Amino acid sequence: QVQLVESGGGLVQPGGSLRLSCAASGPTLDYYAVAWFRQAPGKEREGVSCISSGDGSSTYYADSVKGRFTISRDNAKKTVYLQMNSLKPEDTAVYYCAADPRWASILESVAGIEQYNLDYWGQGTQVTVSS
C-alpha cells in the first residue's frame, strides 16, 4: 500500500517558481512510475509530466509545460518533485500526483492517449498564479 501526499503549492506571481513534492509512505517508491496531473476549475484533468520507475531515466512533459517544468525523483526520500518555473496564470490548478508500476499506463494517461485507473493518488495541492 502506498499513500501519496503532495505539498509545495501556494500563491505565486506570474514568472515565479514553485517546487511541488509528492512524498510516498510505504516500503519503497522505486518500483513505481509517478505522474503529475492538474485540474483547473471547470476544466478536465490534464496530464502535466511523468517519470519512470527506478532511476527515472524516462520523462515526459505536456507541450504546455515543456521547457518550464522539470520532474525528478529521490528514491531514498521516496519523493518525486515538480520544479515549476516561469509560471503563468494558466498554470493555476490543483496539482495531483499518481503512482503506478506500469510505465505505459502512466505515460499514456499523462499524454492523453488513454486513461487508466492508476493505482495511487494524492489529495492534491493548490497552485495559484496571480499578480
Contacts in CASP RR format, 6 or more apart in sequence:
PFRMAT RR
TARGET T0000
AUTHOR 0000-0000-0000
METHOD contacts of the structure
MODEL  1
QVQLVESGGGLVQPGGSLRLSCAASGPTLDYYAVAWFRQAPGKEREGVSC
ISSGDGSSTYYADSVKGRFTISRDNAKKTVYLQMNSLKPEDTAVYYCAAD
PRWASILESVAGIEQYNLDYWGQGTQVTVSS
1 26 0 8 1.000
2 24 0 8 1.000
2 25 0 8 1.000
2 26 0 8 1.000
2 29 0 8 1.000
2 32 0 8 1.000
2 99 0 8 1.000
2 119 0 8 1.000
2 120 0 8 1.000
3 24 0 8 1.000
3 25 0 8 1.000
3 26 0 8 1.000
3 120 0 8 1.000
3 122 0 8 1.000
4 22 0 8 1.000
4 23 0 8 1.000
4 24 0 8 1.000
4 97 0 8 1.000
4 98 0 8 1.000
4 99 0 8 1.000
4 120 0 8 1.000
4 121 0 8 1.000
4 122 0 8 1.000
5 22 0 8 1.000
5 23 0 8 1.000
5 24 0 8 1.000
5 25 0 8 1.000
5 122 0 8 1.000
5 123 0 8 1.000
6 20 0 8 1.000
6 21 0 8 1.000
6 22 0 8 1.000
6 23 0 8 1.000
6 95 0 8 1.000
6 96 0 8 1.000
6 97 0 8 1.000
6 122 0 8 1.000
6 123 0 8 1.000
6 124 0 8 1.000
6 125 0 8 1.000
7 20 0 8 1.000
7 21 0 8 1.000
7 23 0 8 1.000
7 125 0 8 1.000
8 18 0 8 1.000
8 19 0 8 1.000
8 20 0 8 1.000
8 21 0 8 1.000
8 125 0 8 1.000
9 18 0 8 1.000
9 20 0 8 1.000
9 95 0 8 1.000
9 125 0 8 1.000
9 126 0 8 1.000
9 127 0 8 1.000
10 18 0 8 1.000
10 125 0 8 1.000
10 126 0 8 1.000
10 127 0 8 1.000
10 128 0 8 1.000
11 128 0 8 1.000
11 130 0 8 1.000
12 18 0 8 1.000
12 87 0 8 1.000
12 127 0 8 1.000
12 128 0 8 1.000
12 129 0 8 1.000
13 129 0 8 1.000
13 130 0 8 1.000
13 131 0 8 1.000
14 87 0 8 1.000
14 88 0 8 1.000
14 89 0 8 1.000
14 129 0 8 1.000
14 130 0 8 1.000
14 131 0 8 1.000
15 85 0 8 1.000
15 86 0 8 1.000
15 87 0 8 1.000
15 88 0 8 1.000
15 129 0 8 1.000
16 85 0 8 1.000
16 86 0 8 1.000
16 87 0 8 1.000
16 129 0 8 1.000
17 83 0 8 1.000
17 84 0 8 1.000
17 85 0 8 1.000
17 86 0 8 1.000
17 87 0 8 1.000
18 84 0 8 1.000
18 87 0 8 1.000
18 127 0 8 1.000
19 81 0 8 1.000
19 82 0 8 1.000
19 83 0 8 1.000
19 84 0 8 1.000
20 36 0 8 1.000
20 81 0 8 1.000
20 82 0 8 1.000
20 84 0 8 1.000
20 95 0 8 1.000
20 97 0 8 1.000
20 125 0 8 1.000
20 127 0 8 1.000
21 79 0 8 1.000
21 80 0 8 1.000
21 81 0 8 1.000
22 34 0 8 1.000
22 36 0 8 1.000
22 79 0 8 1.000
22 80 0 8 1.000
22 81 0 8 1.000
22 82 0 8 1.000
22 97 0 8 1.000
22 99 0 8 1.000
22 122 0 8 1.000
23 77 0 8 1.000
23 78 0 8 1.000
23 79 0 8 1.000
24 32 0 8 1.000
24 78 0 8 1.000
24 79 0 8 1.000
24 80 0 8 1.000
24 99 0 8 1.000
25 78 0 8 1.000
26 78 0 8 1.000
28 75 0 8 1.000
28 78 0 8 1.000
29 73 0 8 1.000
29 75 0 8 1.000
29 78 0 8 1.000
29 79 0 8 1.000
29 80 0 8 1.000
29 99 0 8 1.000
30 53 0 8 1.000
30 54 0 8 1.000
30 75 0 8 1.000
31 53 0 8 1.000
31 54 0 8 1.000
31 101 0 8 1.000
32 53 0 8 1.000
32 99 0 8 1.000
32 100 0 8 1.000
32 101 0 8 1.000
32 119 0 8 1.000
32 120 0 8 1.000
33 50 0 8 1.000
33 51 0 8 1.000
33 52 0 8 1.000
33 53 0 8 1.000
33 99 0 8 1.000
33 100 0 8 1.000
33 101 0 8 1.000
33 102 0 8 1.000
33 103 0 8 1.000
33 106 0 8 1.000
33 107 0 8 1.000
34 50 0 8 1.000
34 51 0 8 1.000
34 71 0 8 1.000
34 73 0 8 1.000
34 80 0 8 1.000
34 97 0 8 1.000
34 98 0 8 1.000
34 99 0 8 1.000
34 106 0 8 1.000
35 47 0 8 1.000
35 48 0 8 1.000
35 49 0 8 1.000
35 50 0 8 1.000
35 51 0 8 1.000
35 97 0 8 1.000
35 98 0 8 1.000
35 99 0 8 1.000
35 100 0 8 1.000
35 106 0 8 1.000
35 109 0 8 1.000
35 110 0 8 1.000
35 118 0 8 1.000
36 47 0 8 1.000
36 48 0 8 1.000
36 49 0 8 1.000
36 50 0 8 1.000
36 71 0 8 1.000
36 80 0 8 1.000
36 82 0 8 1.000
36 95 0 8 1.000
36 96 0 8 1.000
36 97 0 8 1.000
36 98 0 8 1.000
36 110 0 8 1.000
37 45 0 8 1.000
37 46 0 8 1.000
37 47 0 8 1.000
37 48 0 8 1.000
37 95 0 8 1.000
37 96 0 8 1.000
37 97 0 8 1.000
37 98 0 8 1.000
37 109 0 8 1.000
37 110 0 8 1.000
38 45 0 8 1.000
38 46 0 8 1.000
38 47 0 8 1.000
38 48 0 8 1.000
38 91 0 8 1.000
38 93 0 8 1.000
38 94 0 8 1.000
38 95 0 8 1.000
38 96 0 8 1.000
38 127 0 8 1.000
39 45 0 8 1.000
39 46 0 8 1.000
39 93 0 8 1.000
39 94 0 8 1.000
39 96 0 8 1.000
40 90 0 8 1.000
40 92 0 8 1.000
40 93 0 8 1.000
40 94 0 8 1.000
43 93 0 8 1.000
45 96 0 8 1.000
46 62 0 8 1.000
46 64 0 8 1.000
47 62 0 8 1.000
47 109 0 8 1.000
47 110 0 8 1.000
47 111 0 8 1.000
47 112 0 8 1.000
48 61 0 8 1.000
48 62 0 8 1.000
48 65 0 8 1.000
48 69 0 8 1.000
48 82 0 8 1.000
48 95 0 8 1.000
48 110 0 8 1.000
49 59 0 8 1.000
49 60 0 8 1.000
49 61 0 8 1.000
49 62 0 8 1.000
49 65 0 8 1.000
49 69 0 8 1.000
49 71 0 8 1.000
49 82 0 8 1.000
49 110 0 8 1.000
50 59 0 8 1.000
50 60 0 8 1.000
50 71 0 8 1.000
50 106 0 8 1.000
50 107 0 8 1.000
50 110 0 8 1.000
51 58 0 8 1.000
51 59 0 8 1.000
51 71 0 8 1.000
51 72 0 8 1.000
51 73 0 8 1.000
51 80 0 8 1.000
52 58 0 8 1.000
52 59 0 8 1.000
52 103 0 8 1.000
53 101 0 8 1.000
53 103 0 8 1.000
54 73 0 8 1.000
54 75 0 8 1.000
56 73 0 8 1.000
58 103 0 8 1.000
59 71 0 8 1.000
60 107 0 8 1.000
60 110 0 8 1.000
60 111 0 8 1.000
61 67 0 8 1.000
61 69 0 8 1.000
61 71 0 8 1.000
62 110 0 8 1.000
62 111 0 8 1.000
64 90 0 8 1.000
65 84 0 8 1.000
65 91 0 8 1.000
68 84 0 8 1.000
68 85 0 8 1.000
68 86 0 8 1.000
68 87 0 8 1.000
69 82 0 8 1.000
69 83 0 8 1.000
69 84 0 8 1.000
69 85 0 8 1.000
70 82 0 8 1.000
70 83 0 8 1.000
70 85 0 8 1.000
71 80 0 8 1.000
71 81 0 8 1.000
71 82 0 8 1.000
71 83 0 8 1.000
72 80 0 8 1.000
72 81 0 8 1.000
72 83 0 8 1.000
73 79 0 8 1.000
73 80 0 8 1.000
73 81 0 8 1.000
74 80 0 8 1.000
74 81 0 8 1.000
80 97 0 8 1.000
82 95 0 8 1.000
82 97 0 8 1.000
84 91 0 8 1.000
84 127 0 8 1.000
87 127 0 8 1.000
87 129 0 8 1.000
88 129 0 8 1.000
89 129 0 8 1.000
89 130 0 8 1.000
90 129 0 8 1.000
91 127 0 8 1.000
91 129 0 8 1.000
92 127 0 8 1.000
92 128 0 8 1.000
92 129 0 8 1.000
92 130 0 8 1.000
93 126 0 8 1.000
93 127 0 8 1.000
94 124 0 8 1.000
94 125 0 8 1.000
94 126 0 8 1.000
94 127 0 8 1.000
95 124 0 8 1.000
95 125 0 8 1.000
95 126 0 8 1.000
95 127 0 8 1.000
96 121 0 8 1.000
96 122 0 8 1.000
96 123 0 8 1.000
96 124 0 8 1.000
97 121 0 8 1.000
97 122 0 8 1.000
97 124 0 8 1.000
98 106 0 8 1.000
98 109 0 8 1.000
98 118 0 8 1.000
98 119 0 8 1.000
98 120 0 8 1.000
98 121 0 8 1.000
98 122 0 8 1.000
99 118 0 8 1.000
99 119 0 8 1.000
99 120 0 8 1.000
100 106 0 8 1.000
100 116 0 8 1.000
100 118 0 8 1.000
100 119 0 8 1.000
100 120 0 8 1.000
101 119 0 8 1.000
102 116 0 8 1.000
105 114 0 8 1.000
105 116 0 8 1.000
105 118 0 8 1.000
106 116 0 8 1.000
106 118 0 8 1.000
107 113 0 8 1.000
108 114 0 8 1.000
108 116 0 8 1.000
109 115 0 8 1.000
109 116 0 8 1.000
109 118 0 8 1.000
END
